[in-house]
Structure formats: structure tokens, C-alpha cells
Amino acid sequence: MTFPDKPTIAIIGLGYVGLPLGLQFARKGVSVIGLDIDQSKVDWILEGKSYIHHIPTDHVRLPVEAGILTASTDFSKVSECDAVIICVPTPLGKNREPDISYIIKTGESFAPFLRSGTLVVLESTTYPGTTDEELLSVLEKGSGLKAGKDFHLAFSPEREDPGNPDSKVAKIPKVVGGLTPACLEMAVALYSKAVEKVVPVSSCRAAEATKLLENIFRSVNIALVNELKVVYDAMGIDVWEVINAAKTKPFGYMPFYPGPGLGGHCIPIDPFYLTWKAREFGQSTRFIELAGEVNTSMPAYVIQRLTLALNDAKKSLNGSRVLVLGLAYKANVDDMRESPTFILLDSLEALKVEVDYYDPYIPVVTPTREHAHWTGKKSIVWTKEVIERYDAVLISTAHSNVDYQELLDWASLVVDTRNATSGLQSKARIYKA
Ligand SMILES: NC(=O)c1ccc[n+]([C@@H]2O[C@H](COP(=O)([O-])OP(=O)(O)OC[C@H]3O[C@@H](n4cnc5c(N)ncnc54)[C@H](O)[C@@H]3O)[C@@H](O)[C@H]2O)c1
């Protein structure tokens, strides 16, 4: 069985993962139909425009004009495709349990249009067993076809690094696991068209577990430096100086950096997919739980540092004016999902602080599920007159297009969770947090 030379593929879920992946396939001459339930994303693509800050509009316009990329909300288009790649969200539910309902709904929507011989690949991060148990059963039920016999099924985790200009989909090796050896062969053939290196593993579960290992590794290591930040600070040692020195070691060390807490769609969420699944096997995941505990305690630590900093200036939090810098969860992106800045804003508001934010990537807060009351709040304007009105400025996310020297020239008190002010001249008092 061989994969067609000139395939047509569907990418379902045109978000931070699906859009760049689709563009990469299109760049390599694969015809791509982007499918989403969000009509506005479909419209943007059809108009040849990008809706993700770090993806230039030309990257969408050119393949659309060339007729190699199109988009639709009509899932029956799957019947025209040789492969279907699913990139829909996998959040946590209210009680921090995995919510794979987006995967299930997606499977139910396109299964009736699945034709014999098609390859289906799940890319959404999830617990081992999602592909060969849950997705398999939805697709078989909806299509009347048999996985591994009539259609192919595989899992391949996404490794998108938004905001990193050196991160190119084509250059990042792609791990792939198939339901059967033939499924794996088809999936390797598909991804080999778009990326330079494909890494086959023995099963869908091994591929699902690989992605979780990668994200748990980050969560645990970030927790470690967050804990050391607090301990070293009590000893009068700057953890940033220590990390910068440690990373000169050419082997056996990899730097991770502290911050005000975890954010984004992956690191705060994915480890708990494994925690939940491990219980089914009578296993506990103590590292994951501990890392979660340390990381989620960081906003409270930062508020404590801010309180002490204001106290030194003979001020209390209550009634102070505080500017929080950076709403996005990481530097140089416009993505505010799970951003710890929201926790800081909520906590400061509860402590009767007059709080504002500045983020050059997020001029106004769009609706979020958990922090809905900030919807419509606008970023302040970056001028000397505005900045000097605040009793303190708290750097939560350090975008590189912010002028930190200007900040130090204009502000009187700065609490820095990202070491953004390191090496700069300052009349302002700076506290690391
Ligand atoms: N963003 C990242 O950096 C990143 C990195 C690695 C892995 N992932 C994983 O990739 C998956 C997708 O993440 P994302 O950041 O692209 O999410 P996203 O929210 O940016 O995009 C998801 C898209 O899926 C669409 N969608 C939702 N339900 C749908 C349905 N039933 N049918 C069709 N489309 C539907 C949404 O409208 C949205 O456009 C998640 O599992 C995530 O954990 C994300």
C-alpha cells in the first residue's frame, strides 16, 4: 500500500497547531483543506489572511491564491481526502480531568464521510489510549469501517514553539505511532512530504506518551527552578545569575527559567492527562503533582514580593496603582491562554489594588472562559506620563519589543519576575520575584 504522490489532506482545527502545519504541507505541494467549526477562521483563510500574530499574512495568501490551500466548515469534504489530521483543543475540565470532548465531537462529525483507505492522524496532546480506544471507536461506529483494515489510524504529537523565530515546522522531527505497521508506514509517508525527519515509534500509545514526557519534563524542571528561586532569594543569591553560570556546563545541564507561574495551552494542562490515566492503573504521579503545586504557588509568591517592595516604599497594596507588564503567557506571542498574569490581575484586584496591564500584542482582552470579567479591558498607552503614575510596575511576561530602559527611567518601583531589567541602569528600585 502506498501513499498518493499528490495527496489531498484535511487539517481539522485551524489554531496555533493546525494552521502552521497546513501551511507547511501546502508549501510542499500537498493540497490542504482546512476544516474548523469557527467560521471566522475559515473566512480569514479564504480571504488569504493570517489571524495568528507570528504567521505573516503572505504565508496564507500565496497558497490560497495558488489554489493549494482552502478552508471550510463542511466536514463532508473529508470524503475528498487521502488523510485527515486532527488538531483540536484538549483542555482540562472543571475538576482538572482530561476533556477529550473536542476530539470525540470532531470524530463524530467526519466519520460518516470517511472513505476506505484514508489515513486519520490525531495530533492533539492527550493520554495514552485516546487514539486506539476512544477515537478508534468513534470512527468505526460513525463510518462502518474497520480501523487498521479499511482505514489507517495514527498519532503524531505536535511540537509547535510559538514565538520562536527559529522554530520551523519542517525542521522539527515528527514522532509517529500507528495502530498497525501499515498505519505507521502510511503516516511516515505522509509526514515525510512536509518535515525533514520522521521518528517512527511502535504504537499510538508510545507516541502519545512521548509528548507527555516532553511536557512533564518542562513542568518539573520549571518547578525546580521556581523552588530554587525562592530558596536562593532567602539566602541573598540571585537565581538568574546561578542559572546563567550553570548553563556554561557543556554537558548534563539544560537551562530552565523561573517565572510567575505556568501558562499556555500545554505545560499547565497536559501533565494532568497522565495523572488521570495513571489512576486507572493504580499508579500515582508524584513528580507531576509536586511540580503543579510549586508552579501554581508562584503567583502568590510574586504578590508577596510586591507587597514587601511597596512596604519598603511605605505603601500598602490596598489603594496602590500597579501596572502589570505582559498579558500573554510567554514572550513575543499574542496567546493569553492560561496566562499567570490573569491570576496576578485577579489577586491584585481582590486586594483592592488599582490594576492595569500593558501588552503590545494584546491591545484589548478578548473573552476567556475563566477570566471573563477582564473582557474589554484595554492595554495602557506606553508613555512617560502614564507609566510614572503607577506605584509599582510588575513584569510578568518580558516581550522583547518593550523598552525596559525606558521603563526604568520612568517608573519608581519595578518587580521583575523575568530578569528583563538585568544589566540596565536604573534609578527605580528593582525587586526580583
Ligand atoms: N499551541 C501550542 O503551542 C501547542 C503545542 C503542542 C501541542 N498542542 C496541542 O495541539 C492541540 C491544539 O492546540 P492549539 O493550540 O492549536 O489550539 P487552538 O485553540 O489554537 O486551535 C484549535 C482549533 O480547533 C477548532 N475546533 C474546536 N473544536 C472543533 C471541532 N469539533 N471541529 C473542528 N474544529 C474544532 C477551534 O475552533 C480552533 O480553531 C491541543 O491538543 C494542544 O495541547 C498545542
The ligand as a MOL file (V3000), in Angstrom:
LIG
                    3D

  0  0  0     0  0            999 V3000
M  V30 BEGIN CTAB
M  V30 COUNTS 44 48 0 0 0
M  V30 BEGIN ATOM
M  V30 1 N -0.3100 25.8070 20.9010 0
M  V30 2 C 0.7760 25.0780 21.0560 0
M  V30 3 O 1.8790 25.5940 21.1540 0
M  V30 4 C 0.7090 23.5430 21.1000 0
M  V30 5 C 1.9130 22.8320 21.0450 0
M  V30 6 C 1.8780 21.4430 21.0440 0
M  V30 7 C 0.6640 20.7910 21.1230 0
M  V30 8 N -0.5060 21.4850 21.1860 0 CHG=1
M  V30 9 C -1.7470 20.7160 21.2390 0
M  V30 10 O -2.4030 20.8130 19.9770 0
M  V30 11 C -3.8190 20.8150 20.1570 0
M  V30 12 C -4.4130 22.0570 19.5240 0
M  V30 13 O -3.8820 23.2040 20.1760 0
M  V30 14 P -3.9540 24.6510 19.5590 0
M  V30 15 O -3.0320 25.4890 20.3840 0
M  V30 16 O -3.7640 24.6110 18.0830 0 CHG=-1
M  V30 17 O -5.4740 25.0260 19.8840 0
M  V30 18 P -6.3180 26.2570 19.2970 0
M  V30 19 O -7.3710 26.5460 20.2970 0
M  V30 20 O -5.3910 27.3370 18.8510 0
M  V30 21 O -6.9840 25.6700 17.9800 0
M  V30 22 C -7.9290 24.6660 17.9910 0
M  V30 23 C -8.8680 24.8620 16.8080 0
M  V30 24 O -9.7870 23.7780 16.7950 0
M  V30 25 C -11.0660 24.2770 16.4530 0
M  V30 26 N -12.0810 23.3450 16.9130 0
M  V30 27 C -12.5620 23.1530 18.1510 0
M  V30 28 N -13.4910 22.1670 18.1510 0
M  V30 29 C -13.5760 21.7290 16.8820 0
M  V30 30 C -14.3390 20.7210 16.2510 0
M  V30 31 N -15.2070 19.9730 16.9450 0
M  V30 32 N -14.1700 20.5390 14.9300 0
M  V30 33 C -13.3010 21.3020 14.2340 0
M  V30 34 N -12.5370 22.2660 14.7760 0
M  V30 35 C -12.6760 22.4760 16.0900 0
M  V30 36 C -11.1200 25.6310 17.1160 0
M  V30 37 O -12.0990 26.4580 16.5230 0
M  V30 38 C -9.6940 26.1370 16.8790 0
M  V30 39 O -9.5850 26.8330 15.6540 0
M  V30 40 C -4.0380 20.7150 21.6570 0
M  V30 41 O -4.2010 19.3620 21.9890 0
M  V30 42 C -2.7350 21.2180 22.2460 0
M  V30 43 O -2.4960 20.6820 23.5350 0
M  V30 44 C -0.5110 22.8710 21.1670 0
M  V30 END ATOM
M  V30 BEGIN BOND
M  V30 1 1 1 2
M  V30 2 2 2 3
M  V30 3 1 2 4
M  V30 4 1 4 5
M  V30 5 2 4 44
M  V30 6 2 5 6
M  V30 7 1 6 7
M  V30 8 2 7 8
M  V30 9 1 8 9
M  V30 10 1 8 44
M  V30 11 1 9 10
M  V30 12 1 9 42
M  V30 13 1 10 11
M  V30 14 1 11 12
M  V30 15 1 11 40
M  V30 16 1 12 13
M  V30 17 1 13 14
M  V30 18 2 14 15
M  V30 19 1 14 16
M  V30 20 1 14 17
M  V30 21 1 17 18
M  V30 22 2 18 19
M  V30 23 1 18 20
M  V30 24 1 18 21
M  V30 25 1 21 22
M  V30 26 1 22 23
M  V30 27 1 23 24
M  V30 28 1 23 38
M  V30 29 1 24 25
M  V30 30 1 25 26
M  V30 31 1 25 36
M  V30 32 1 26 27
M  V30 33 1 26 35
M  V30 34 2 27 28
M  V30 35 1 28 29
M  V30 36 1 29 30
M  V30 37 2 29 35
M  V30 38 1 30 31
M  V30 39 2 30 32
M  V30 40 1 32 33
M  V30 41 2 33 34
M  V30 42 1 34 35
M  V30 43 1 36 37
M  V30 44 1 36 38
M  V30 45 1 38 39
M  V30 46 1 40 41
M  V30 47 1 40 42
M  V30 48 1 42 43
M  V30 END BOND
M  V30 END CTAB
M  END
